[in-house]
Amino acid sequence: MISDHLILAGINVILAWSVYIVLLTGSLSFAQGAFMAIGCYAAGYLTTQFAMPLLPATLIAAVLSAIFAVVVGYPALRLRGIYLILATLGITFCVRVLIENMEFLGGIGGFGGMLGADLTSVAIAVVCIGVILLFVSFSPLQRIFDAVREDERVASALGINVTAIRLLGFAAGAAVAAIAGSLYGHYMSFVRPESFDVMLSIYAVLFVVLGGVNNFVGPLVGAVVMTLLPEYIRVLAEWRPTVFGLAVLTMLLFRPDGLFSFRFSTVRSKASKKKVTATSESKSAATEATT
């Protein structure tokens, strides 16, 4: 029982990270449910029809999801604000309808026979993705993401290809969501298209909003808390949408940046701070010597 809850929490952490990766570039996506469905069905088809092991099937599904994200994201990411949100919602609905009309994937009746995902595989996926995000947080790529998110015009003036960076974040988020979908399908063994409706995408965004959008620790905490809390407090399980709504409202009023609002400093920024501090100290010492 506890392992089941931990598996679902781990899958939700990966899904929340997929939203966080897109948010790094200043975009908000409600299409993660669609990318999760692509990962689930693609990996499931490979494991059931071609007897492919779970790991390579998951990686192939992630690549397919990323390619699909690039194709649909190139025109969609030209939009901003509410228009981008509507576009990503449209992607979710379109993918669901498409899967419902694919008879070789079970159609509206669902797709089953997937096995192989357990607590160990989910934990390995969480650790691997977390390590990658940790590395990115301290790398120069993080500064590029921050520049695009804060001001696209300034980033473009600095020579950053804003379109390519936004597409990179969108595709990477889709790949991570596909990994979550593959693990979910092979844990549940049977899924239906409605398992990946728009509410799944909304919950994924709420995980990030509650935990914090400035670092990858926030989505992890938000996903774990909002997954395990209703499971162990059964009253909350029956009122899950209401609890989510109240939690988001409370966070927006008192902590709009989420529970964990800090940002990691990149290596270069730390070096710059040390240089500025050393320069200030040398100037102070020179002034004292003069006086």
C-alpha positions as CSV (number, residue, x, y, z in Angstrom):
1,M,0.0,0.0,0.0
2,I,2.7,2.4,1.0
3,S,4.8,1.5,-2.1
4,D,1.8,2.2,-4.3
5,H,1.5,5.7,-2.9
6,L,5.2,6.3,-3.3
7,I,5.1,5.1,-6.9
8,L,2.2,7.5,-7.7
9,A,4.1,10.3,-5.9
10,G,7.2,9.6,-7.9
11,I,5.3,9.7,-11.2
12,N,3.7,13.0,-10.2
13,V,7.1,14.4,-9.3
14,I,8.3,13.6,-12.8
15,L,5.1,15.1,-14.3
16,A,5.6,18.3,-12.2
17,W,9.2,18.6,-13.3
18,S,8.0,18.4,-16.9
19,V,5.9,21.6,-16.3
20,Y,8.8,23.2,-14.4
21,I,11.1,22.7,-17.4
22,V,8.7,24.5,-19.7
23,L,8.3,27.3,-17.1
24,L,12.1,27.8,-17.1
25,T,11.7,29.5,-20.5
26,G,8.7,31.6,-19.5
27,S,6.0,29.4,-21.1
28,L,3.1,27.8,-19.4
29,S,1.9,24.5,-20.8
30,F,-1.3,22.6,-20.2
31,A,-0.3,19.9,-22.7
32,Q,1.6,17.7,-20.4
33,G,-1.3,15.3,-20.1
34,A,-1.1,14.8,-23.9
35,F,2.7,14.2,-23.8
36,M,2.2,11.8,-20.9
37,A,-0.4,9.9,-23.0
38,I,2.0,9.7,-26.0
39,G,4.7,8.3,-23.7
40,C,2.3,5.8,-22.1
41,Y,0.8,4.5,-25.3
42,A,4.0,4.5,-27.4
43,A,6.1,2.7,-24.7
44,G,3.1,0.3,-24.0
45,Y,2.8,-0.6,-27.7
46,L,6.5,-1.3,-27.9
47,T,6.6,-3.5,-24.8
48,T,3.4,-5.5,-25.6
49,Q,3.7,-5.9,-29.4
50,F,7.5,-6.1,-29.8
51,A,8.5,-7.5,-26.4
52,M,10.9,-4.5,-25.9
53,P,12.3,-3.9,-22.4
54,L,10.8,-1.0,-20.5
55,L,13.9,1.2,-20.5
56,P,14.5,1.4,-24.3
57,A,10.8,1.6,-24.9
58,T,10.5,4.5,-22.5
59,L,13.4,6.3,-24.1
60,I,12.0,5.9,-27.6
61,A,8.6,7.1,-26.3
62,A,10.3,10.2,-24.8
63,V,12.0,11.0,-28.1
64,L,8.8,10.6,-30.0
65,S,7.0,12.9,-27.6
66,A,9.8,15.5,-27.9
67,I,9.6,15.4,-31.7
68,F,5.8,15.8,-31.5
69,A,6.3,18.8,-29.1
70,V,8.7,20.5,-31.6
71,V,6.2,20.0,-34.4
72,V,3.2,21.5,-32.6
73,G,5.3,23.8,-30.4
74,Y,6.9,25.8,-33.2
75,P,3.7,27.6,-34.2
76,A,2.1,27.4,-30.7
77,L,5.0,29.0,-28.9
78,R,4.7,32.1,-31.0
79,L,1.6,32.9,-28.9
80,R,1.7,34.5,-25.5
81,G,-0.4,34.5,-22.3
82,I,-4.0,33.1,-22.4
83,Y,-3.6,32.3,-26.1
84,L,-0.7,30.0,-25.5
85,I,-2.7,28.3,-22.6
86,L,-5.6,27.8,-25.0
87,A,-3.3,26.3,-27.6
88,T,-1.8,23.8,-25.2
89,L,-5.3,22.9,-24.0
90,G,-6.2,22.3,-27.6
91,I,-3.2,19.9,-28.0
92,T,-4.4,17.9,-25.0
93,F,-7.9,17.5,-26.4
94,C,-6.7,16.7,-29.9
95,V,-4.3,14.0,-28.7
96,R,-7.1,12.4,-26.6
97,V,-9.5,12.3,-29.6
98,L,-6.7,10.9,-31.8
99,I,-6.0,8.1,-29.4
100,E,-9.7,7.3,-29.0
101,N,-9.9,6.7,-32.8
102,M,-6.8,4.4,-33.0
103,E,-8.2,0.9,-32.8
104,F,-4.7,-0.7,-32.6
105,L,-4.2,1.2,-29.3
106,G,-7.6,0.0,-28.0
107,G,-9.5,3.1,-28.9
108,I,-11.9,4.3,-26.3
109,G,-12.0,0.9,-24.7
110,G,-8.5,1.3,-23.4
111,F,-5.1,-0.4,-23.7
112,G,-3.7,-3.0,-21.4
113,G,-1.1,-5.7,-20.9
114,M,1.8,-3.3,-19.8
115,L,4.0,-4.5,-17.0
116,G,7.4,-3.8,-15.5
117,A,7.2,-0.6,-13.6
118,D,7.8,-0.8,-9.8
119,L,9.0,1.4,-7.0
120,T,12.7,0.8,-8.0
121,S,12.2,1.9,-11.6
122,V,10.3,5.0,-10.6
123,A,12.9,5.9,-8.0
124,I,15.7,5.5,-10.5
125,A,13.8,7.8,-13.0
126,V,13.3,10.4,-10.3
127,V,16.9,10.4,-9.2
128,C,18.2,10.5,-12.8
129,I,16.0,13.4,-13.8
130,G,16.6,15.2,-10.5
131,V,20.4,15.0,-11.0
132,I,20.1,16.4,-14.6
133,L,18.0,19.3,-13.3
134,L,20.5,19.9,-10.5
135,F,23.3,20.1,-13.0
136,V,21.3,22.5,-15.2
137,S,20.6,24.7,-12.2
138,F,24.3,25.4,-11.8
139,S,25.1,25.5,-15.5
140,P,25.3,28.4,-18.0
141,L,22.1,27.0,-19.6
142,Q,20.2,28.1,-16.5
143,R,21.3,31.7,-17.1
144,I,20.1,31.5,-20.7
145,F,16.7,30.2,-19.5
146,D,16.5,33.0,-16.9
147,A,17.2,35.6,-19.5
148,V,14.5,34.3,-21.9
149,R,12.0,34.0,-19.1
150,E,12.7,37.5,-17.6
151,D,12.8,39.5,-20.9
152,E,12.8,38.0,-24.4
153,R,13.8,41.2,-26.1
154,V,16.9,41.7,-23.9
155,A,17.8,38.0,-24.4
156,S,17.4,38.4,-28.2
157,A,19.6,41.5,-28.1
158,L,22.3,39.5,-26.3
159,G,22.3,37.0,-29.2
160,I,20.2,34.3,-27.7
161,N,17.9,32.4,-30.1
162,V,14.7,32.8,-28.1
163,T,12.6,30.6,-30.3
164,A,15.2,27.7,-30.1
165,I,15.4,28.0,-26.3
166,R,11.6,28.0,-25.9
167,L,11.3,25.0,-28.2
168,L,14.1,23.2,-26.3
169,G,12.3,23.7,-23.0
170,F,9.0,22.6,-24.5
171,A,10.5,19.5,-26.1
172,A,12.4,18.6,-22.9
173,G,9.3,19.0,-20.8
174,A,7.4,16.7,-23.3
175,A,10.1,14.1,-23.0
176,V,10.0,14.1,-19.2
177,A,6.2,13.9,-19.3
178,A,6.4,10.9,-21.6
179,I,8.7,9.2,-19.1
180,A,6.1,9.7,-16.5
181,G,3.4,8.4,-18.8
182,S,5.4,5.2,-19.6
183,L,6.0,4.5,-15.9
184,Y,2.3,5.2,-15.2
185,G,1.0,2.9,-17.9
186,H,3.4,0.0,-17.0
187,Y,2.4,0.4,-13.3
188,M,-1.3,0.5,-13.8
189,S,-1.2,-2.2,-16.6
190,F,-4.4,-0.8,-18.2
191,V,-5.2,2.8,-19.2
192,R,-7.9,4.7,-21.1
193,P,-7.7,8.0,-23.0
194,E,-9.7,9.7,-20.3
195,S,-6.8,8.9,-17.9
196,F,-4.9,11.8,-19.6
197,D,-7.6,14.5,-19.7
198,V,-7.0,18.2,-19.1
199,M,-7.5,17.8,-15.3
200,L,-4.2,15.9,-15.2
201,S,-2.4,18.8,-16.9
202,I,-4.0,21.2,-14.5
203,Y,-3.0,19.2,-11.4
204,A,0.6,19.1,-12.8
205,V,0.7,22.9,-13.0
206,L,-0.8,23.2,-9.5
207,F,2.0,21.0,-8.1
208,V,4.5,23.5,-9.4
209,V,2.6,26.5,-8.3
210,L,2.3,25.2,-4.7
211,G,5.9,24.1,-4.4
212,G,7.5,27.0,-6.2
213,V,8.6,27.8,-9.8
214,N,12.1,29.1,-9.1
215,N,13.8,25.8,-8.5
216,F,13.3,22.1,-9.1
217,V,12.9,21.3,-5.4
218,G,9.5,23.2,-5.2
219,P,7.7,21.0,-7.8
220,L,9.1,17.9,-6.0
221,V,7.7,19.0,-2.6
222,G,4.4,20.2,-4.1
223,A,3.8,16.9,-6.0
224,V,4.7,14.7,-3.0
225,V,2.6,16.7,-0.5
226,M,-0.5,16.9,-2.7
227,T,-0.3,13.2,-3.7
228,L,0.3,11.7,-0.3
229,L,-1.8,14.1,1.8
230,P,-5.2,13.0,0.4
231,E,-4.1,9.4,0.6
232,Y,-3.5,9.5,4.3
233,I,-6.2,11.9,5.2
234,R,-9.2,10.2,3.6
235,V,-11.5,13.2,4.1
236,L,-9.2,15.2,1.8
237,A,-9.4,12.5,-0.9
238,E,-13.1,13.1,-1.4
239,W,-12.6,16.8,-1.6
240,R,-9.4,16.8,-3.6
241,P,-10.4,19.5,-6.2
242,T,-11.6,21.8,-3.4
243,V,-8.4,21.2,-1.3
244,F,-6.3,22.0,-4.4
245,G,-8.3,25.2,-5.0
246,L,-8.0,26.4,-1.4
247,A,-4.3,25.6,-1.3
248,V,-3.6,27.5,-4.5
249,L,-5.7,30.5,-3.3
250,T,-3.8,30.5,0.0
251,M,-0.4,30.3,-1.7
252,L,-1.3,33.1,-4.1
253,L,-2.3,35.3,-1.2
254,F,0.6,34.7,1.2
255,R,3.4,33.1,-0.8
256,P,2.9,33.8,-4.5
257,D,6.3,32.3,-5.4
258,G,5.4,29.0,-3.8
259,L,6.7,27.2,-0.7
260,F,10.3,27.2,-2.0
261,S,11.0,30.5,-3.8
262,F,14.9,30.5,-3.6
263,R,17.0,30.2,-6.7
264,F,20.3,28.3,-7.2
265,S,23.3,30.4,-8.1
266,T,25.2,29.3,-11.1
267,V,29.0,28.9,-11.0
268,R,29.6,32.1,-13.0
269,S,27.3,34.1,-10.8
270,K,29.1,32.9,-7.7
271,A,32.4,33.9,-9.3
272,S,31.0,37.3,-10.2
273,K,29.8,37.9,-6.6
274,K,33.2,36.9,-5.2
275,K,34.9,39.3,-7.8
276,V,32.6,42.2,-6.8
277,T,33.2,41.5,-3.1
278,A,36.9,41.4,-3.6
279,T,36.9,44.6,-5.7
280,S,34.8,46.4,-3.0
281,E,37.2,45.2,-0.3
282,S,40.2,46.4,-2.2
283,K,38.7,49.8,-2.8
284,S,37.8,50.1,0.9
285,A,41.4,49.2,1.8
286,A,42.8,51.7,-0.7
287,T,40.5,54.4,0.7
288,E,41.6,53.7,4.3
289,A,45.2,53.7,3.3
290,T,44.8,57.1,1.6
291,T,43.1,58.6,4.6
